């Protein structure tokens, strides 16, 4: 039986085992998906173990998405551009890194029928980089708003985006002019906070919140009240997991059933 893992710290909250083990069972594949708590100092030893023939691949979460790069034998174009890897395939002991967050964002936008020409991305971390890469591939003009301007500028050195310091004035200037607003910050995970209220949003916009817990974040509630199209983060979560599954197995995963299971779990824990 081949094993697949999620490595990082902390990992106990992850919904990846639920998604992937369901998909393995549905397709009758002799695989299992497990959690592996790995801190940054433990990464070199963990990677050695993960080269084992019994391991088919692994997902990577914080704080290892950037650190893993130097331990891989090859890296996809998307992962190299973004500077972060969240999926690794083990092929005969050689490790190939991918960034399926990019595919996750693209799939979520396509499913919602969103074609943005001007987008605002809130945040400048790994999730923001994946969103910016995807939007740039879709030929959108991208504004990145971040509390730390230097970090937004570093993102813009890698990817085509305009960096702007996050402030109330910047929000008032850029949000109303955007076709798409993407929250790539942790704001909203508490179920109460949002960077953008309904007064800045409009009916013709789409709002994607990469926060998926809670299912309907404060930002999405504000977007709904403004009449904007709402795209919950769970769409990206499941789509990026499905892309990792395809990379590892070559099979099409049962995406609808994965989505139902994840939504049920999130609703049960809310």
N, C-alpha and C positions, 0 to 999 in steps of 0.2 A: 504494500500500500504506500503510495506517495503521500507525503505530507507537505502542506503549504502553511505559511505562518504570517502573522503580523508582528513586526518588530518595532520597538520604540518604548517610550515611557512617559506617561502611563498608557496602558492598553486595555485595562479591564472594562472600560466603558464602550469598547468598540462593537459595532453591529456587523462587522465583516464576517465573523464566524457564522452568524445566523444566515447571512446571504449566501456565502459560498458552500457551506455544508448542505443547505437546502438544494442548491443547484447540483452539487455532486450526487446527492441522493436521487433527484429527479432524473438525471441522465445516467444513473446507475454506474457512476465512475468510482473506482476503488481508491478514493482520495479522502483526506481529512484536512481541515483547516483549524489551526491552533494559534493561541496567543503566546508570544515570547517577550517577556519584559527585558529590554536591553537599554542600558544607559550608554551615553556617548563613550565613556571609558571602556565599555565592554564590547564595542562594535567590532574591532579587529578579530577577536576570538569568536564572536558570534558568526561573522562572515565565513570563517574557516569551517565551522560546523555546518553552515548552510550550503556549502559546496558539496555536501554528501549526495551520493546517487539516490538516496531515499527522499531527498527534498526536491520538489518540482519547481518551487519558487517562493517568493514572499512579498508581502506588502511592507512599505516603510512609512512610518508616521513620525511625528515630532518626538525628539529633537534631531532626527537622523536623516531627514530628506536631502540635506545638502552634504552632510558628512559621508554618506554612503558612496558618493560619486567616485572618490579615489580608490575604492575597493572593487570597482566593477571592471570587467574586461571590455565592454562596449556600452555605449549610451545612445539612445534614440535622438533624432534631431530635435524633437520637442523638449525632451528632458535636458539636453545640452543648452538649448536656448533659454529655458526657464531657470536652469541652474538647480534643479531639484528632481529627485526620483521618488516615486511612490510605489512602483511595481518592478520586481526583478524576476526574470526567468532564469532557471538553472538548466542549461543545456550541456550535458556531459561534463559538468564541473565548471563550465564557463558561465559567468554571470552577465546578463544583459539587462540594462536599466531602461525604464520607460516612465513617462509621466501621463497617467491615464486621467488626471484631473482635467487636462486639456480636452480630451474626448468627452469627459463628463459634462463640462460646460457646453460644448458644442451640441451634444445630444439633447440637453435640456432646452437650449434655445430653439433647436429645430423642432422638437416636440411641441413647443409653445407657439411655433410659427413666427418667431421674432427675427426680424432682419434689421439690425440697428446700423445707422450711419454715424451716429455720435453717441458714445457711451461714457458714463462716469463710473469709475471703479473706486470704491472706498477701501483703503488699505494698501499696503505695499509689501506684504509678506508672500509666502509661497503660494497660497490660494489666489492672491491677487495677480501674481506673475502668470499663473496658468490661465486666468481669465483674460488678462491683457494679451497673451500670446494667441489665444483662440480668437479674440475680437480683431486683432491685427490681421490674422489669416482671413477673416471675413470682411476685411477692408473697412473696418470701422475706425473713425477717429476716436482716440481714447484719452480721457483726462483722468489722472490718478490723484486722488485727494488723500493725503496722509498727515497725521499729526506731526511726524518728524519729516521735514522737507528733504533732508539729506538722504533718507531711505527711499523716498519717492524718486529722487534724482538718480540714485543707484539703479533702481528698477528701469528708469528711462534710458540709462546707458546700455542696457541689455536688450530692451524691447521698445518698439515705437509707441511712445506715450508722452503726454505733456504732464510734468510733475507740478503739483500745486499744494501748498500747505493747507491742511484742513482747518477751516474756521467757519463761523456762521456766515460770514460774508462770502466765502468761497462756495459754500453750499447754496446760498441764495443766487449766486451768479451762474453756477454751472448745472445744478440739478434741473431747473425748469427747461433748460435748452437741450437736454439729453433725450434720446429715444429709449435708452436703456440705462438703468441704475443697478450696479452690482455691489452688494455688501460683502466684502472679503475680510471683514474684521470680526472679532468675537462679540461685538456689541449686539445684544439681543438674546444672548444665551441665558440671561437671568430672567427672561420673560417680561421684562419691564422697560428696558432701555432701547432707544433708537437714535441714530444720528440724523435721520431725515423724518420730518413730520409731513402730514398730508397737505399742508399749505404750499409745499414746494413741488408737489406731484400733480400730474394731470392725467386725464383719461387716455390720451394717446400713447402713454409711456408703458414700458414693461419694467418690472422690478424683480431682480433675482437676488435672493438672500442665501448665501452659502451656509449660513447657520441652519442646521436641520433639527435642532433640539432647543426649543419646542417646534412642532411642525409648522404652526402659524406664529411667526415671530412678531414682535411689535412693529417692525418695519413693514411686514406684509399686511398687518392689520391697517396701518396707515395708508398703504398703497390701495388696498381694497376699498377703503372709505373714499379715496380720491378717484376711484373708478379705473385705476391702472391695472394692467395685466400682471398677475402675481405668479411667480415661479418659485416654489419652495425648494430649499436646499436638498431635500431628500431626493429630488430628481437627479441632481448631480451626484449625490452619494451612490445611488444605485447604478447610474450609468457608468461611473468610473470603475465600480466593482465589476460590472458586466464586461467592460473592456479588458480588465485584468484577467478575467476568466477566459476570454477568447485568446489572449496571448499565451496563457499557460496550457490550455487544453486543445485549442483549435476548434472547439465546439461553440455553438450559439447557446448562451444560457437562457433559462426561463425567466426573462426580465420581469414580466408581469407578476409572476409568483414571488420573485425576490422583493419586488416593490410592496406587495400585499403584506408579506411577512415583516418587513421593516416598518411599515406604517402601523401595523398592529402593535408591534413592540413599542414604538414611540407613543402611540395613543395610550397604551397600558401603563407607561411610566410617567405620563404627564399628570 
